[in-house]
Amino acid sequence: MASPDAVTHRLPAEWEPHAATWIAWPHRRQTWIGPFEPIPLVYEKLVRLIAPHEPVRIIGSSELLAQPRERLAGVANIEFVTIRTNDSWVRDTGPVFLLRKDAATPEISPRAAVAWGWNAWGGKYPPWDDDARVARSIAVHLGLDVFEPGLVLEGGAIETDGAGTILANERCVVDDRRNPGLDRDAIEAAIRGWLCVEKVLWVGGDLAGDDTDGHIDQLARFVAPGRVLAARQPDRSDPNHAALAANLEQLATFHDAAGRRLEVIPVDIPSRFAFEGTQLPASHLNFYVANGVVAVPVFGTPTDEPALRMLEQCFPGRRIEPVDCRELVRGRGALHCITRDEAAAPSRGVTPSRHLGAEVHGDA
């Protein structure tokens, strides 16, 4: 299928209305350093948290789905969809949803999906053949038009304001292990074209222990058009200090697609967070915004409460729910990494939604 048209389609922000949240049930034990047994419980808790607010669609093989069916028996608003997986990071393997811009053009489908290629973060964790089919399988299950660019782009590598701007980390996108032979200009043009956005803002760096090579959803997140929360590490002895300081400085120079200079608000993340001597990418920025609720990773550290208070200011009208991710992060990811938001079809006559948020006070 030809690429989508930016005149007719747009990439929505995560805070816009959802039709559902997708989750891939965990089963690959070697994904996590240390014991696997606590991991399904974290997924179960997250499903129970989201399901009162929107449908949760859980994927896995038919044999695997027997586990969440039993664990979540009696919980309403859950659908089990048989799609085989290698791993459970559906943020990266699932489709990216586009919306029709103008609800008054019924000849265009209200929603579409982009199924990017997948090779397990540059070939790090074979096999990945089942996960490479997940994005298209979800789109086909929903009966959506599917666009397939033929390039590798993980969902956690991009972050949008819903108004034509994307944040991305060059390290995990412009990468010969993912897209050999393509330079930044070629990849940026592909992102703009296939995702119907006007501007890509590039940052760098990554968190120690992050095997994705620096996914943006650990580093910087839009909370409204023109407003970004960015990870900060004030502990100079932590290996993340310098890279995050450089990102904060760079972000403050950016202007979005509307010409606004970004308002950048620092959020401190845990210092030297490790499991058995291995530093892990513990970041409060890996939160997930669902209908009516924001699930926020916490790690039992002094940075938990300030991060929760900041997100309360950013998302008025939504419940801010802390989720203990000390076990989950042993897989080098957190809540945003294991969820994929499915955008709701636009209502007729409704213009693209704007999230105005509240006045936010950050300590630069």
C-alpha positions, -999 to +999 in steps of 0.1 A: +000+000+000+012+035-008+023+058+021-003+078+040-011+114+031-003+141+056-032+161+041-056+134+053-039+117+082-021+127+114-002+110+143-021+115+176-006+121+210-008+095+237-031+117+258-058+117+232-088+093+235-079+056+233-099+028+219-078+003+239-044-005+253-025-035+239-002-057+261+019-087+251+018-113+280+054-120+292+070-155+288+106-151+277+124-157+310+158-147+298+145-112+291+149-104+328+180-104+350+171-125+381+139-143+388+110-143+363+082-152+387+074-117+398+071-103+363+036-116+353+023-101+385+034-066+374+016-071+341-015-083+359-015-052+382-011-029+352-040-046+334-062-042+365-053-006+367-061+003+331-091-019+325-116+003+344-107+032+320-104+015+286-104-020+270-072-039+274-063-063+246-037-090+256-018-109+229+001-142+230-001-178+218-033-197+226-013-217+252+003-186+268-031-168+270-043-195+294-022-177+321-037-143+320-072-157+315-068-174+348-051-145+366-077-120+353-108-141+355-137-119+363-120-086+353-142-067+328-130-049+297-103-074+287-100-091+253-075-120+246-062-120+210-042-150+197-010-135+182+023-153+188+052-133+203+089-138+210+089-112+237+066-087+255+077-052+245+047-043+225+055-006+225+083-015+200+067-044+181+031-031+178+017-008+151+016+030+152-019+043+148-029+072+125-061+091+125-080+108+097-076+145+100-110+156+088-140+136+101-161+152+073-143+131+047-161+097+050-143+083+019-112+080+040-110+054+068-110+070+102-080+051+113-049+034+098-018+016+111+018+018+103+037-015+107+074-007+109+100-034+105+114-052+136+148-068+142+151-069+180+169-036+185+195-042+158+197-080+160+204-082+197+180-110+208+171-137+183+147-151+174+124-123+166+103-137+137+070-138+156+075-103+170+082-091+134+046-100+125+029-085+156+023-050+142+006-062+110-013-089+129-028-063+153-038-041+124-054-069+105-073-080+136-088-045+138-096-044+101-074-014+095-055-003+064-018-011+070+011+009+057+045-009+057+075+014+052+100-015+051+123+004+076+130-005+113+116+020+138+107+009+173+077+026+190+097+036+220+122+054+198+097+082+189+075+106+209+049+129+195+030+160+206+000+151+183+005+184+165+031+175+139+063+172+160+083+141+169+112+137+194+137+109+185+171+098+196+195+095+167+215+067+183+186+042+181+171+053+148+200+062+125+218+029+130+233+005+104+222-025+125+186-014+120+186+005+087+219-002+069+230+024+044+205+051+053+216+084+067+197+107+090+182+128+062+167+097+045+153+083+077+139+116+088+122+120+054+107+085+059+095+093+094+079+125+083+062+109+053+049+077+069+038+092+102+024+124+087+045+148+108+062+181+100+093+181+122+117+156+138+137+169+168+169+148+174+185+142+207+213+118+218+226+098+247+210+069+266+207+055+301+232+031+315+219-004+311+194+005+283+198-021+256+176-002+231+205+023+225+186+052+240+148+051+234+133+085+238+105+073+262+132+070+289+147+104+282+121+130+272+083+130+269+057+155+256+030+163+281+014+189+259+023+206+226+054+227+233+060+212+268+085+184+275+095+165+306+131+155+305+152+131+326+179+146+348+205+130+370+220+155+395+243+128+409+277+135+392+289+100+401+261+084+381+271+075+346+239+092+333+247+126+346+266+141+317+245+127+289+212+138+305+226+173+312+236+176+275+201+165+265+184+191+287+206+218+272+199+207+237+161+203+242+160+239+254+172+251+220+144+233+200+113+248+184+084+226+174+064+224+142+043+254+152+075+274+159+072+273+197+103+271+217+100+240+239+093+245+275+116+218+291+110+207+327+136+184+344+125+153+362+151+137+384+155+099+380+169+074+405+207+075+410+229+044+404+198+020+404+212-015+400+204-052+404+233-074+416+258-048+404+242-042+369+229-006+365+194-005+351+176+022+331+152+033+359+133+064+347+100+080+358+097+092+322+086+057+311+050+065+322+019+055+303-011+078+297-044+060+294-080+073+294-085+089+329-053+076+344-015+079+342+006+049+353+039+061+366+070+039+373+083+042+409+114+025+423+113+030+460+137+060+458+135+096+469+128+107+433+094+089+433+073+115+450+086+146+431+079+128+398+044+119+408+037+155+418+050+168+386+028+145+366-002+155+386+004+191+374+008+179+338-023+158+336-051+174+355-083+154+355-064+121+353-056+098+383-018+095+388-011+059+398+023+048+410+034+013+398+063-004+415+087-012+387+117-025+407+111-060+393+100-049+358+130-028+351+152-058+355+141-064+318+156-029+310+122-013+304+091-002+323+054+007+318+055+026+285+077-002+270+050-029+277+020-009+265+007+002+231-021+028+229-047+023+202-061+057+192-099+060+191-115+070+158-122+107+156-158+118+161-176+135+132-171+172+134-145+171+161-112+188+154-079+172+166-078+174+204-055+197+223-041+189+257-036+222+275-025+208+308-020+229+339+006+255+348+037+235+357+065+247+380+098+230+374+132+236+390+156+242+362 
